[in-house]
Amino acid sequence: MGLNNKITQIIDQGIPIEQKLQEICDLLKQSIAHYHWVGFSFRVHPDFDNQ
């Protein structure tokens, strides 16, 4: 299974977002030898109603 598919499986899990992000970081660190840092950037969709 490819890395993209594994990440998609993590995202689709019914777990808290913090755990998803940690699992993605752990997967990248395990899978890519030169990975030692991961950052996430978030954008709120304009149609998102935060009320």
Beta strands, then each sheet from edge to edge (+ up, - down):
end
